[in-house]
Amino acid sequence: MRTFSKYAAVFAGLCLLESTTLNAQDVQPRVYAPAPIGVNLLTLGYAFSTGAVLFDKTIPIENATADIHGFTAAYSRSIAVFGMAGRADLAVPFVTGDWEGDVLQRGQTTSRSGFGDPVLRFAIFIAGAPALTRDEFAGFQPKTILGITLRMQLPLGQYDPNKIVNLGSNRWVFSPQIGVWHVVRNFTFEAYAGVWLFTDNSEFLGTKVQSQNPLYTFQVHVSYLFRNGIWIAASSRQSLGGAVTVDGGDKLDPETNNRVGLTFALPIKNRYSLKLIATTGITATVGNDYSTFAVAWQVVF
């Protein structure tokens, strides 16, 4: 049981605390932490985000700010794929928030409550993490892991084409990513590179067609695992690109954003974990320049 408890603290690094209002701005360490086959993780999370919203020139809003509360339920399962370890995840967000800004130089406020777009994620560890049972995993000491993930955002969230602020995106989003996970004693070093690919939104501000170029992302994480299973991680994330076009017009405002974050994970008894997360923007040109504070309760079974 002691071995499983130590494992649970590591595996509980996974947490999909995101919503479409924070699209492509997640900062997630330990995505490629290994796990024995057949283990499940349930996450219930709450996140509060506050700060500026930097709209591109297709949306006539300036000086916009928002306070957003996000509630997320996520389920993950460790699986085997052709002898390699893998993981499948599903996260469903519920969001409520208040936005305010200047529309045509007149102050406006609005509120929204509803479901955001659910997210599916599938990961395979292609090197360094074979598919192992719980008994086999007890003696496994991973060093370097190479993994790939594919995340899909489903256009099922609340969306009204006649409104500027929406909780759903009304388009499919795909995000392949490759990552390296390396352990040196109690330290874990991670680096991810990914791209977000967007289908068109054909109901943008009514009947307009919104297109978006690929958005490239890079993440680095350094975490330290204490002897009692507690770990802490420092993270940085850079995003580049994603210029928007409406009705085939000129491309507008590519994104150049950087975020940093801290994550603290505390194992409780044998199968539970509490996570505290804080992220903030360092630079932002387009998108959400929020500071986010989140807490997640996780159970491994």
N, C-alpha and C positions, 0 to 999 in steps of 0.2 A: 504493500500500500504506500510505503514511503517513496518508492521509485515512481509510482504513478502520480503521486502528489507533486513531485519535482517536475515531472513531465507536463502536468496540467498547467503549472505556472508558465512554462515556456510556450505551450500551444495556445494559451489564452492571449497571446500577443495579437491574434487575429481579431479584428473588430471593424465591421463596416458601419461606422457611424457617419453616414453621409446622406444628403438629400439633394434633389435637383437644384435647390437654391445655392448649394455649395458645389456645383458641378465641376468636376476635374480639379478640385482644390484640396483633396484629401491628402493628409500626411500620415502614412501608415508604416511603422516599423514592424519587423518580424513577420512579414507576409510569407516568407519562405522558411519559417521554422518547421522542422520535420515533426511528424506525429505517427504513431502506430495506426494500422488500418482498422477501420470500424469505429473510431472514436468520434463522438458528436460534441459539438459546442453550440450552446444557446446563449445569445447576447441580448440583453435589454439595455438600451442606452438612451441618454438624454443629452442634448447639446444646446447651448445657448450661443448665438452668434450676434455680434453687434458691430456696426461700423458703416463705412461708405460703400455705395454701389456705383461703380463706374461704367455707365452705359456707353455703347458705341454710338456713332452719329446717326444710326438708323432709328434711334429711339429719342424722342424730344424731351428728355428729362435731364436736369442738371442738379448738382448739389444734393444728390439722393443719399439717404441713410436708411438703415433698417435694423430692427430688433427681431430676431427669429428664434423660435423654440422648435427643436426637432426631436421627435421620439422615434426610435428605430428598434425593430425586432429583427434579429438576424439568426440564421441557422447555418451551421457548417458541418461537413462530414469528411473525414479522412478516408480516401479510397485508394485502390490499386489500379494502375493502368499499364498493362504489359510489363509487369514486374517493377514498375516505378511507383513511388509514392505520389499521391495527388490529393486534391481537395476540391470540394464543390461547396459554394456558398450562395445563399439567398438573403437579401436584405430588403425590408419594406419600411419606408419612412412615412411618418405622419408629421406635418409641418403646420405651425401657426405663427403668424408674424405681422408686424406693422412696418410699412414703408412710407417715407415722406420725401418730397423733392419738389423742384420747381419745374412745372410744365408750362412752356410758353411764358416764362417769367412770373408765373403765379404759383404760390405754394399749394400743394395738394398732398393729401394723405390717403392711404388705403390699407386694408387689412385682408388677409387670406388665411383660411384654415382648410386643410384637406390632405389627401395622400399625394406624395411626390412619386416620381418614377421608381419602381422597384429595380433592383440591381442583381444580376446573376454574375458569378465569377467562378471560373474553372482554372485550376492550377495543376501543373505537372512538374515534378522535380526530376529533370532529365539527367542529372549527374549528382552523385554524392549522397543520395537518400533513397535507397531501395525500399520497396514495399515490405514492411515488417509487421509481425503480430505484436501484441503487447509484451509477450514474454521475450521475443527476440529484440524488441526495442529497448528493454531494460538494460542491456549491455552495449547499446549502440552509442558511439561517441562521434557525432558528426563534426567535420572540420570545414569543408568547403562544399557548398551546394549551389548548383546552377538550376534555375527554374524559369518557367514561362507561364504566363497567365493570360486569359482572355476574359475581359469584363464586358458585359452587355447591359445597357440601360434601356429598359422597355418603356415605350411611350404610353403608359397607363395612368399617369398622374393627372391631377386636376388641371384642365386647360380650357381657356375660353379665348377664341381668336379675336374677340373684340376688346380684350383687356391687355394692357402692357405688362403687368406683373402676373406671372403664373407660377404655379408650383410644379407643373409638368412641362416638358420641353416639346411635346408633340412631334418627336422624331426619335429614330433609333440612334444609339450611340454605341460604338464598339471601341474597345481599348486593349490591344495586345501589348504585352510588356515582358521584358526579360530582366532577370535579377540575379545577383550573386550574393550569397550569404556565407560569411567566413568567421570562424571562431578562433580566438587567440586567448586561451585561459578563460577568464571570466568576461572578456570583452567579445562582442559580436559586431562585425562591420558589414554593412549592406550597401549595395548600389543598384538602383533600378533605372531602366530607360524604357519609355513607352510612348505611345502615340494614341490620340483620341480621334476617331473617325466619325463624322456626322452625316446622317442622311438629311435631305432637305425637309424643312418645315413649310408645307404648302398653305398653311393658314396663319401666316405671320401678320399681325395687325390687320386681320380681315382675310383678304384673299391674296396677299403678297407671298412670294416664295423666298424664304431665307435659306441661303447656303453658307457653309462655313468650311474653310480650309482645315487640314489636319492641325492638331495642337500637339506639340511635342513636350514631353515631360521628363524630368530627371530628378531622382531622389537619392539622398545619402543619409544613412542612419548609423549611429554608434550607440550601443547599449551595453550596460554592465549588469551582470547577474550576481546577486549576493547569495551567500551560502544558504539562507533561509528561503530562497525562491523568489524574493523580491527583486524586481529589475526596474531600471530607469533608462530611458532612451532620449537622445537629442537628435533632431532631424532637420533637414533642409530640403526644400523642393523648388525647382525652377520650371516654369512653363513658358513656351515660346510658340508664336504662330497663331493659328486660329482666326485669321482675318475673315470678316463677314461680308457677304454680298447679298443684296436684295434685288430680286427681279432681273438678275444678270448684269447689274450695274457695276460700278467701280468697287474694288475691294477696299474695305475700311478697317482701320485700327487693329493691326495685329496685337496679340497679347504678349506682354513681357512682365511676368509676375514671379515674385519669390516669396515663399513662406518658410517660417521656421516653427518648430514645435518641440514640446517636451511631453513624454509619456511616463507615468509611474504606475506599476502594476504590483498589487499586493495579493498574494494567495491567501485564501481563508479556508482552513481545514483542508480536506483532501481534494475536493472537486470544485471549489469556488474561487473566484478571483474578482477583485475590484480594481478598475482602471480609472485613472484621472488623466485627462488630456487637455493640453492648452496649445493653441496655434495662433499665429498672428502674421500679418503681411508685413514684409520689409519694403518691397516695391510693388506697384501695381499700375498698369496702364488701362486695362479694360477688364471688367469682371467684378468680383466681390472682394473688397479690401477689408474683410472682416477680421476681428479677433474672436476665436471660438474657444469655449470652455465646455468640456464634456466629461460625463461620468458613465461608466458601463459596468453592469453586473453580469458576470459570466459563469456558466456552469458547464462542466465537462462530464459526459456520461457515455 
